[in-house]
């Protein structure tokens, strides 16, 4: 092994082993990638495409065919851009739904973003290392940090973005839910049905709570499409990922099952949600003194020490001179 390292160093210079490893990795990628990406066409899909081509007469069908062909570009790489484990696929899809990405190809775009940003970061790290760092003969740890670090950051960034978006979306839904319940109660007591009340509330709260309005609008569309209301509400609770929404869905399902008044359920649950919102605000207010202690000490103590000890230090220096 040492002899090979010495040969590579003598032929290609100090960076010879790195060049050899990079060239071997690139060669393996170029050799194995065509076999991984090769995917046999499904005969049933060919038959469907042929029938669609024969029947294509109006623009709407042609547009749908073009959209399907554009999605088939990602379909070729589905083995690389999708988890093959069903549980992992479901978990990622649910997280993307909670982040607000409802596209059919959202999982593929997510994994493609991870793959593309990882490769770009790796290339950027190699270029930066060769241009600015390699001339200083860095050690192995520093080399790995400059080359692998940007690639790892690029690979992790989509996951960080999705997690941050999920938290922001949950927070907005949680903040706007008590107001939405009050509006639902007003609409129901005014004589509207629950379905009409949901549509009206989704329009009214869109200016302030867009994500919650989208969820209510999706619920109204699914109910209009004929889907069971209990299943629609359960899907809403799963998409939101907020405990208050899940509890509200349970209350509505029980109210519908046992035939109790929806207005009474909304009134009781709305009062409880308002109390919870006040408790959350009080909790944040009680945390402020603790959080401000370090900042107060950092900004107050040094000036105070300067004021108290500054004259003494100046007098001592004058006496020493």
C-alpha positions in Angstrom: 0.0 0.0 0.0 2.8 2.4 0.9 4.6 1.5 -2.4 1.5 2.4 -4.4 1.1 5.7 -2.5 4.8 6.5 -3.2 4.3 5.7 -6.9 1.2 7.9 -7.2 2.9 10.7 -5.3 6.0 10.5 -7.5 4.0 10.4 -10.8 1.2 13.0 -10.0 2.6 15.0 -7.1 1.4 15.3 -3.5 -2.2 15.1 -4.7 -1.7 11.9 -6.6 -3.6 9.6 -4.3 -6.6 12.0 -4.2 -6.7 12.2 -8.0 -6.5 8.4 -8.3 -9.4 7.9 -5.8 -11.5 10.5 -7.6 -10.8 9.1 -11.0 -11.6 5.5 -9.8 -14.9 6.8 -8.3 -15.9 8.6 -11.5 -15.1 5.6 -13.6 -17.3 3.3 -11.4 -20.1 5.8 -11.5 -19.9 6.0 -15.3 -19.8 2.3 -15.6 -22.6 1.4 -13.2 -25.0 4.3 -13.7 -26.4 3.1 -17.1 -27.2 -0.3 -15.6 -29.0 1.3 -12.7 -31.0 3.7 -14.8 -32.0 1.2 -17.4 -35.7 0.3 -16.9 -37.8 -1.9 -19.1 -41.0 -0.4 -20.4 -44.2 -1.8 -19.1 -46.3 -3.4 -21.9 -49.5 -2.1 -20.3 -48.1 1.4 -20.3 -47.2 1.1 -24.0 -50.7 0.0 -24.7 -52.2 2.9 -22.8 -49.9 5.3 -24.6 -50.9 3.9 -28.0 -54.6 4.1 -27.2 -54.2 7.7 -26.0 -52.3 8.6 -29.2 -55.1 7.1 -31.4 -57.9 8.8 -29.5 -56.1 12.2 -29.1 -58.4 14.6 -30.8 -59.1 17.4 -28.4 -56.5 19.7 -26.8 -57.2 18.7 -23.2 -56.2 15.0 -23.9 -53.1 16.1 -25.7 -52.2 18.3 -22.8 -52.7 15.5 -20.3 -50.6 13.2 -22.5 -47.7 15.8 -22.6 -47.9 16.2 -18.8 -47.7 12.4 -18.4 -44.8 12.2 -20.7 -43.0 14.9 -18.8 -43.6 13.0 -15.6 -42.3 9.8 -17.3 -38.9 11.5 -17.4 -38.8 11.2 -13.6 -40.4 7.8 -13.8 -37.3 6.4 -15.5 -35.2 7.3 -12.4 -37.8 6.3 -9.8 -35.6 3.5 -8.5 -33.0 6.1 -7.5 -35.3 9.0 -6.6 -37.8 7.0 -4.5 -37.4 4.9 -1.4 -38.1 1.3 -2.2 -39.3 0.7 1.4 -43.0 1.3 1.7 -42.8 2.6 5.3 -40.0 5.0 4.4 -41.9 6.3 1.4 -45.1 6.8 3.4 -43.1 8.7 6.1 -41.5 11.0 3.6 -44.7 11.6 1.7 -46.5 12.5 5.0 -43.8 14.9 5.9 -44.0 16.6 2.5 -47.8 16.8 2.9 -47.3 18.5 6.3 -44.9 20.9 4.6 -47.6 21.8 2.0 -46.1 19.9 -1.0 -49.0 17.9 -2.4 -47.7 17.1 -5.8 -47.7 13.5 -7.0 -43.9 13.7 -7.7 -43.1 15.5 -4.5 -41.1 12.6 -3.1 -39.1 12.3 -6.3 -38.3 16.0 -6.4 -37.3 15.8 -2.8 -34.8 13.0 -3.4 -33.6 14.6 -6.6 -32.9 17.9 -4.8 -30.9 16.0 -2.2 -28.9 14.2 -4.9 -28.4 17.2 -7.1 -27.4 19.6 -4.2 -25.1 16.9 -2.8 -23.3 16.5 -6.1 -23.1 20.3 -6.7 -21.7 20.8 -3.2 -19.1 18.0 -3.7 -18.0 19.6 -7.0 -17.8 23.0 -5.5 -15.8 21.7 -2.6 -13.3 20.0 -5.0 -12.9 23.1 -7.1 -12.4 25.3 -4.0 -9.9 22.9 -2.6 -7.9 22.7 -5.8 -7.9 26.4 -6.3 -7.3 27.8 -2.8 -6.3 25.1 -0.4 -4.2 22.4 -2.2 -1.1 24.6 -2.5 -0.7 24.7 1.3 -0.3 20.9 1.7 -3.3 20.3 4.1 -3.6 17.2 6.2 -6.2 14.4 5.5 -8.8 15.7 7.9 -8.7 19.2 6.4 -8.9 17.8 2.9 -12.0 15.7 3.8 -13.6 18.7 5.5 -13.2 20.9 2.4 -14.3 18.3 -0.1 -16.9 16.3 1.7 -18.3 19.1 3.8 -20.1 21.1 1.1 -21.6 17.9 -0.4 -22.9 16.9 3.0 -24.4 20.3 3.6 -26.0 20.3 0.1 -27.5 16.8 0.8 -28.9 17.8 4.2 -30.3 21.2 3.2 -33.6 19.9 1.6 -34.3 17.9 4.8 -33.6 21.0 6.9 -35.8 23.1 4.6 -38.7 20.7 4.8 -38.4 20.4 8.6 -38.4 24.1 9.0 -41.4 24.6 6.7 -43.3 21.9 8.6 -42.7 23.7 11.9 -43.7 27.1 10.5 -46.9 25.6 8.9 -47.9 23.8 12.2 -47.3 27.0 14.1 -49.5 29.0 11.7 -52.3 26.4 11.8 -52.1 26.2 15.6 -52.3 30.0 16.0 -55.2 30.4 13.6 -57.3 27.5 14.7 -59.2 29.1 17.6 -60.3 32.0 15.4 -61.4 29.5 12.7 -63.5 27.6 15.3 -65.2 30.8 16.4 -66.1 31.6 12.8 -67.3 28.0 12.2 -69.6 28.4 15.3 -71.0 31.7 14.0 -71.7 30.2 10.6 -73.3 27.1 12.0 -75.5 29.0 14.4 -76.5 31.3 11.5 -78.1 28.3 9.8 -75.4 27.1 7.5 -74.4 23.5 7.2 -71.0 22.3 8.3 -69.9 22.0 4.7 -70.9 25.5 3.8 -69.4 26.9 7.0 -66.0 25.3 6.1 -66.1 26.9 2.6 -66.9 30.3 4.1 -64.3 30.1 6.8 -61.6 29.1 4.3 -62.3 32.2 2.3 -62.4 34.5 5.3 -59.2 33.4 7.0 -57.0 33.2 3.9 -55.6 36.6 4.3 -54.3 35.8 7.8 -53.8 32.0 7.9 -53.2 30.8 4.4 -52.2 27.2 5.3 -55.2 26.6 7.4 -57.4 28.0 4.6 -55.9 25.6 2.2 -56.7 22.7 4.5 -60.3 23.8 4.9 -60.6 24.3 1.2 -59.2 20.8 0.5 -61.7 19.3 3.0 -64.6 21.1 1.2 -63.4 19.8 -2.2 -63.1 16.2 -1.0 -66.5 16.3 0.6 -68.0 17.6 -2.7 -66.3 14.8 -4.5 -68.3 12.3 -2.4 -65.7 11.1 0.0 -66.8 10.1 3.5 -66.8 13.0 5.8 -65.1 11.1 8.7 -62.3 10.0 6.4 -61.9 13.5 5.0 -61.6 14.9 8.5 -59.2 12.2 9.6 -57.0 13.0 6.5 -57.0 16.6 7.5 -55.8 15.8 11.0 -53.0 13.6 9.5 -51.9 16.3 7.0 -51.8 19.1 9.6 -49.9 17.1 12.2 -51.3 19.3 15.0 -52.7 17.7 18.1 -55.5 20.3 18.4 -56.7 19.5 14.8 -56.7 15.8 15.6 -58.7 16.4 18.7 -61.1 18.6 16.8 -61.6 15.9 14.2 -62.4 13.4 16.9 -64.9 15.7 18.4 -66.7 16.2 15.0 -66.7 12.5 14.2 -68.2 11.7 17.6 -70.7 14.5 17.3 -71.8 13.1 13.9 -71.9 9.5 15.1 -74.0 10.1 18.2 -76.2 12.9 16.7 -75.3 15.6 19.2 -75.4 19.3 18.3 -72.3 20.4 16.3 -72.8 24.0 17.6 -72.5 22.9 21.2 -69.4 20.9 20.4 -67.8 23.8 18.5 -68.6 26.2 21.4 -67.1 24.0 24.1 -64.0 23.1 22.0 -63.5 26.7 20.8 -63.5 27.9 24.4 -60.9 25.2 25.2 -58.7 26.2 22.3 -58.8 29.9 23.4 -57.7 28.8 26.9 -54.9 26.8 25.4 -53.8 29.8 23.3 -53.7 32.0 26.4 -51.8 29.3 28.3 -49.2 29.1 25.5 -48.8 32.9 25.5 -48.3 32.9 29.3 -45.8 30.1 29.0 -43.8 32.1 26.5 -44.0 35.2 28.7 -42.8 33.2 31.7 -39.7 32.0 29.8 -38.7 35.5 28.8 -37.0 36.5 32.1 -34.8 33.4 32.0 -33.9 34.0 28.4 -33.1 37.6 29.0 -30.9 37.0 32.0 -27.7 36.1 30.1 -28.3 38.9 27.6 -28.9 41.4 30.4 -25.7 40.3 32.2 -23.7 40.4 29.1 -24.8 43.9 28.2 -24.9 45.4 31.7 -22.0 43.9 33.7 -19.1 44.9 31.4 -20.1 48.6 31.2 -20.6 48.6 34.9 -17.2 47.1 35.6 -15.6 49.7 33.2 -17.4 52.6 35.1 -16.4 51.3 38.5 -12.9 50.1 37.9 -11.8 52.4 35.0 -10.8 55.4 37.2 -8.9 53.1 39.6 -6.9 51.5 36.8 -6.1 54.9 35.3 -4.9 56.2 38.8 -2.7 53.1 39.3 -1.1 53.6 35.9 -0.4 57.2 36.7 1.1 56.3 40.0 3.3 53.7 38.4 4.6 56.2 35.9 
